[in-house]
Amino acid sequence: MKDSDEFAILKKVFKNLGNQYFDSSNLLIGPGDDAGLFQAKKELIFSTDTSVENIHFPKGLNAKKIAYRSCAVAASDIAACGGELKWLAVSLTTSSKDRNWIEDFSKGIREFSDSYKVPIIGGDLTSGKEISISIGVCGEIEKKYFMRRSGARENDHIFVTGDLGEAFIGLNLLKNKKQKLSSKEKIYLKRFLKPDIEIAFSQDLSKLANSCIDISDGLLGDLKHICEESNLGAKIFLEDIPFIGEYKNALTCGDDYQLCFTASSKNLERIYKIARNHKIKLSTIGSMKKSKGISVFSNGKKIALKKAGYNHFK
């Protein structure tokens, strides 16, 4: 491939990704130096997320879709904390030397940048045996509004946004390489490839919620983190949980990137008003309890689930 060296690709393919959003993100110096320079007006939120081929997305997936999804799932951490997304840094490891593949990857980054009005501050490009994308994300927030996993209180209501299980169905549609999709199946596929990250909703929510987490590894697994960090338990009701497909998959398989959060009953009406204003589907699915563990009930009877959520090392 002509101009295939790392520096030529960085200059020609990954240049000017979201430069028009520099001012709104307080970015003073963007890509081109050893690091970017920005000015913070509030406290900063920083997180990293890695997407690996055959783990987070199927082998052979289009490069543009890989890039967009990798950016979205990383940005979800900012939404989980209630922050305003300010910039991303993208590092790509790939075995491909196909210029078209790399250009398609950059188009996915640009699409995300334009969708969320956020610049790319820099990154890295390396050669390796498998595709791996590491995304650094930065947000801003006033410290008092930062939503922590440890903030839940006894008798808090537990909420979830959207419908759980859609991304799991979408992933299986990809794996099975189904060609003719129904209108609903197209929605499920989009939920996996381009999850909606509700940054604006979470910023408003942060004024009222006590704790929050994004659902990446399954509702039960992620709610467990809130329980453990808050030293509490939870009681949830299957008939109140919005899900698609089999409930066992919807509650444990993840990739939804919806929000699970807790809040006091006194804020219930205001929270639902915020959800309506942002056109967010919101459901109350249970409450936080003093006794440890998560209890799931269906029609008044407690049900057992062997799997709590996705775990990379199990």
LINDAJO-V537195 format. One record per helix or strand of 3 or more residues. SS is the DSSP state (H for helix, E for strand). FROM is the first residue (numbers start at 0). TO is the last residue. If there is no record, write none. Layout:
BEGIN
SS/FROM/TO
SS/FROM/TO
END
This chain:
BEGIN
H/5/11
H/18/20
H/22/24
E/26/28
E/42/52
H/62/80
E/83/93
H/98/115
E/118/126
E/131/140
H/142/144
H/148/150
E/156/160
H/165/174
H/182/192
H/198/204
E/210/213
H/218/229
E/232/236
H/237/239
H/246/251
E/258/262
H/264/276
E/281/288
E/292/297
E/300/302
END
